[in-house]
Amino acid sequence: MLASQLRKEIGYNDILIPCSLILEAMTTLRCCENFSLERLELLGDSVLKYAVSCHLFLKYPKKHEGQLSDCRSHAVCNSTLHKLGTGRSIQGYIRDSAFDPRRWLAPGQISIRPFP
């Protein structure tokens, strides 16, 4: 449900990206699942760097490779990606702990016991 909600929120509801792939992209190793975002992160970093490099090469034909490399490094650095992600409220979707059925609540349900 969380993956489906994220797909709608970021505007990819019409694009056929499977919810299982979105779930993998937001699941860290600490969740103890058979999948995690590590594989997709490697692929995504490569695709992002390639796409940004092509964009900058076409946008700034007079700049040399050192300048283009600096522009690309700034565009794909962790702080820039962090700002973009938090601007879209992506951080709330990241799964960073194993599922504990004792802590799960249905949407709209209120817990009768406090959990740390």
Residue pairs with C-beta under 8 A, 6 or more apart in sequence:
2 23
2 26
2 93
2 95
3 19
3 20
3 22
3 23
3 26
4 19
4 22
5 93
6 22
6 26
6 90
6 93
7 13
7 17
7 19
7 22
9 88
9 89
10 88
10 90
21 40
23 35
23 95
24 35
24 36
24 37
24 39
24 40
25 37
25 40
25 44
26 37
26 93
26 94
26 95
27 33
27 35
27 36
27 37
27 95
28 36
28 37
28 94
28 95
28 96
29 36
29 38
30 96
30 97
30 98
31 95
31 96
31 97
31 98
31 99
32 98
45 76
48 76
49 72
49 76
52 72
52 75
52 76
53 68
53 72
56 63
56 68
56 71
56 72
56 75
57 68
60 67
60 68
60 71
63 71
74 80
85 91
102 115
103 115
105 111
